């Protein structure tokens, strides 16, 4: 952890609102990146990354005083992200992302599913990035979470073990399996060309 974030955490824990705001702003890219890779491309698990990010940031600001050691901020924040993600999955099983469109002709509201991608996804959409992203998103959750925390967030096996409440050996095994699946997906894609 860099010295700047360490000091921001300490000040935020002393109710310094400016430091809390800076800490929140510096955390947003990591939160969104994690959620982006946890997001699954099928319609049953479609969620708004921005909404979930806001929920995580609210929890971060309310619980910052519960962080005992600022050195473990990244692990602590990722635990909040994963818990919010699981809460979301439990609450929204089989719900679709719906957009309401009002029909002027019949004074009715028409619900349609939102398939639109956001600008951030469009930027990341080079061919290889797309294959890797899709592969990660299609992994079973018990592989997806460890590989995302390791490759996107850069957490250690021990930190991931604490977040997922599994042994470091299980974490290593799941990450190795996830990497093998991703490698196979890349191979399949390169053979298609």
N, C-alpha and C positions, 0 to 999 in steps of 0.2 A: 504494500500500500504506500502511495506517495505521501509525503509529509503534509502537503496541502489538504488532502482529504482527511488525514488524521486530525489536523487542527480544526477543520470544519466540523467534524463529528463531535469533538470535545466542546466546541462553542455551541453547536446545535443542542447538545445535551444540557447546556446551561441556558436554554431558551433564547438563544441569539437567532432571531428570525432570518436575518440576512444570511448567516452561515447555513441555516437549514435550507434556505432557498437555493444557495449555490450548490449544496450537497445534492439536492433533488435534481437540479439541472444537469449536474455531472453524472448522475445515475441513470438518466432517461435512456441514453443510447444503449447501455448494457441491458436494461430491462426490455427494451423493444427488440433487441437482437435475440435475446433468449426466447421471448414470446413468439417472435417470427419463426424460429426453428422448431418450436413446440407445436405451432399451428399445423393442423393437418389439412390437406387439400380437399377432403370430402365435405359434403354439405352438412353432415351431422355434427362436425366439430368446427364449424366456421364461427369465428368470433372477431370482434373488433379489438385490435391490438391497442388502440388508443384508449378505449374504455377500460380495459384490464390494466393498462399502465397507470391510469388515474387511480384506480382502486389500490394498486400496489403503493403508489406514492402517498396516498392518504394513510395507509397502514404504516409506511416508513416514518412519516412525520409523527404519527401518534405513538409509535413504539420505540423511537430513537433512544429514549431514556432507558429502555430495557437492555440495550446493547452494553454488555459488561466490559468488553475489551474492543476498542475501535480497530485494533489490528485484524479482527475477524469480520469486519464490516461486509466484505464481499460475500462471504459464506452466509452471514446473517441475512443479507438482502436476498440472496438466491433462495434461501429457505422461505422467505416471504413470497417470492415469485412462484415457487413450486406449490406452496400451499394455496395461493390465490388461483393458480391454474387448476389444481385438483378441485377446489371449491366450485370454480366455473364449470368444470366437466360434470360434477355431481348435479349442480343446479340446472344445467342446460342440456341434459341428455335429450337427443333427438329434436332439439329446437333449431329452426333455421333462422338465418339472418334475413329479416323481412323488411322490405321498403314499402311504405304506403304511398300509393299514387291516387290522387283524387281524379275521378272521371267527371269532366264538366258536362258531358252529354246526359248522364243518368243520375248525377248527384250520388255516386257510389264511390267507395274507396276500394282500390284494387291492390292486393298484396302480391308482390313478386319477390323472388329470391335475389339478393344482391350478389352478383358474381364479379363485380368490378374489382380490379387490383388497384392498390394505392401507388403513388409515385415512387415510394421507396422500393417496392417490389419490382417496379419497371426498371429501375436502375440496376438492380441485382440480377436482371434476367438474361445475362449472357448464357450461351448454351451450356457450358460446363457448370456454372453456378446453378443453373436451373436444374440440371440433373442431380447435383449434390443436394440441393435444397429439397427437391422432391423426394429423394431417397431418404433423407433424414426425417422428413415429415411423415413418410409412410412407415417408418420403423414402429414396432410395438413400443408402447409407452415406457416399458422397463428398460429398453435400449435407448430410446430417444432422449430421455432426461439425462442420463449419465454422459452421453456423447455430446449433448448440447452444453452441459456444464463444463465439460473438459475442453472441447474444441472452440466453443464460442466465448465462454467466460474465462477459460484458462485456470480453472480450479484444480487443486491437487486431488489425487485419488482419496486421500484421507478426508478432505473437505466434502467431496461428493458422497463419500461413505456416511458422513454425519448427516448430510441433508436427506439422503435417500433411506437412511436407517438400515443400511446393509453393510456387509463387511467389505474392506478394501479389495479382497480377492474377488468378491462378486462384482464389484464395480469394474475392476480390471477386465474380468471375463466378459461383462456386458459391453464394455467399450470395444474390446477386441472383436466381438461378434458384430457389433454395429459397423465397425470399420470394414469388416469382411463383406457385409451386405452392401455397403455403399460402393466398395471396390467392384463387386459383381455388377451392380447397376451401371457403373461407369463403363465396364467392359462390354455389357450388352449394348449400350448406346454407341460405343465406338465401332462395334461390329455392324451396326445398322447402316453406317455411312458408307 
